[in-house]
Amino acid sequence: MTVHFAAARTSAASPVARALTRVELGCPANDNGDIRPHDTVLRASLRHFATHGLGAARDAREKAHTAFFAGDRETYDMWLGVCHTLDRRLAQELDRSVTAKEPANESTLQPA
């Protein structure tokens, strides 16, 4: 017959003792320190989604597209941020297509 040795448990390692003791929490890490501009975009995105429903990302893309070709870079960035919040892939596709058709690129094709 084989004999197995089982050491006695200490009270600190007991499952009951661990359940009854309070764990001291460390300092919370505030990982959203400088996110204020994103809060503005998030709020605008939620309002836009509430107004336009599931088509909100497409509508934001169209408004960003219109603003870009009207030369209003600030409005374009805002609508691109809204579009990115609602649909990241759609915003990346818009940014790629707009930078490919950027008016500055077309001016380099004209002879000097």
C-alpha positions as CSV (number, residue, x, y, z in Angstrom):
1,M,0.0,0.0,0.0
2,T,1.3,3.4,-1.0
3,V,1.4,6.3,1.5
4,H,1.1,9.9,0.2
5,F,2.1,12.8,2.3
6,A,-0.3,15.8,2.4
7,A,1.0,18.8,4.2
8,A,-1.4,20.8,6.4
9,R,-2.7,24.0,4.9
10,T,-1.9,27.3,6.4
11,S,-4.8,29.7,7.2
12,A,-3.4,32.2,4.7
13,A,-3.7,29.7,1.8
14,S,-7.1,28.5,2.8
15,P,-9.8,29.3,0.2
16,V,-12.2,30.4,2.9
17,A,-9.6,32.8,4.4
18,R,-8.9,34.2,0.9
19,A,-12.6,34.8,0.3
20,L,-13.0,36.6,3.6
21,T,-10.0,38.9,3.3
22,R,-10.2,42.2,1.6
23,V,-7.8,42.8,-1.3
24,E,-6.2,46.2,-1.1
25,L,-6.8,48.1,-4.3
26,G,-3.9,50.0,-5.9
27,C,-4.1,53.5,-7.3
28,P,-6.4,53.7,-10.4
29,A,-4.7,54.4,-13.6
30,N,-6.4,57.2,-15.5
31,D,-5.8,56.2,-19.0
32,N,-8.0,58.8,-20.6
33,G,-6.0,61.9,-19.6
34,D,-6.1,64.0,-22.8
35,I,-9.2,62.6,-24.5
36,R,-11.3,65.7,-24.5
37,P,-11.3,66.2,-28.3
38,H,-12.4,62.6,-28.7
39,D,-15.3,63.3,-26.3
40,T,-16.5,66.0,-28.6
41,V,-16.3,63.8,-31.6
42,L,-18.0,60.9,-29.7
43,R,-20.8,63.2,-28.6
44,A,-21.3,64.5,-32.2
45,S,-21.2,60.9,-33.5
46,L,-23.9,59.8,-31.1
47,R,-26.1,62.7,-32.0
48,H,-25.6,62.1,-35.7
49,F,-26.4,58.4,-35.2
50,A,-29.6,59.3,-33.2
51,T,-30.7,61.5,-36.1
52,H,-29.7,59.3,-39.1
53,G,-29.8,55.8,-37.7
54,L,-27.9,53.1,-39.5
55,G,-27.1,55.4,-42.4
56,A,-25.3,57.9,-40.2
57,A,-21.8,56.7,-41.3
58,R,-22.6,57.1,-45.0
59,D,-24.1,60.5,-44.4
60,A,-21.1,61.6,-42.4
61,R,-18.9,60.3,-45.2
62,E,-20.8,62.4,-47.8
63,K,-20.6,65.5,-45.6
64,A,-16.8,65.0,-45.2
65,H,-16.4,64.4,-48.9
66,T,-18.3,67.6,-49.7
67,A,-16.3,69.6,-47.1
68,F,-13.0,68.4,-48.4
69,F,-13.7,69.4,-52.0
70,A,-15.1,72.7,-50.8
71,G,-11.7,73.4,-49.2
72,D,-13.0,73.3,-45.6
73,R,-10.4,71.2,-43.9
74,E,-11.6,71.7,-40.4
75,T,-15.2,70.5,-41.2
76,Y,-13.7,67.6,-43.2
77,D,-11.7,66.5,-40.2
78,M,-14.7,66.8,-37.9
79,W,-16.9,64.7,-40.3
80,L,-14.1,62.2,-40.9
81,G,-13.9,61.8,-37.1
82,V,-17.6,61.2,-36.9
83,C,-17.4,58.7,-39.7
84,H,-14.4,57.0,-38.1
85,T,-16.3,56.7,-34.8
86,L,-19.3,55.1,-36.6
87,D,-17.6,53.0,-39.2
88,R,-13.8,52.8,-39.2
89,R,-13.4,51.0,-42.6
90,L,-15.7,53.5,-44.3
91,A,-13.6,56.4,-42.9
92,Q,-10.3,54.8,-44.0
93,E,-11.8,54.2,-47.5
94,L,-12.9,57.9,-47.7
95,D,-9.5,59.2,-46.5
96,R,-7.7,57.1,-49.1
97,S,-10.0,58.1,-52.0
98,V,-9.9,61.8,-51.0
99,T,-6.1,61.9,-50.7
100,A,-5.8,60.2,-54.1
101,K,-8.0,62.9,-55.7
102,E,-6.6,65.8,-53.7
103,P,-6.5,69.0,-55.7
104,A,-2.8,69.6,-55.0
105,N,-2.0,66.3,-56.8
106,E,-3.9,67.4,-59.9
107,S,-2.0,70.7,-60.1
108,T,1.3,68.9,-60.4
109,L,0.0,67.3,-63.6
110,Q,-0.4,70.7,-65.4
111,P,2.6,72.0,-67.3
112,A,4.4,74.9,-65.7
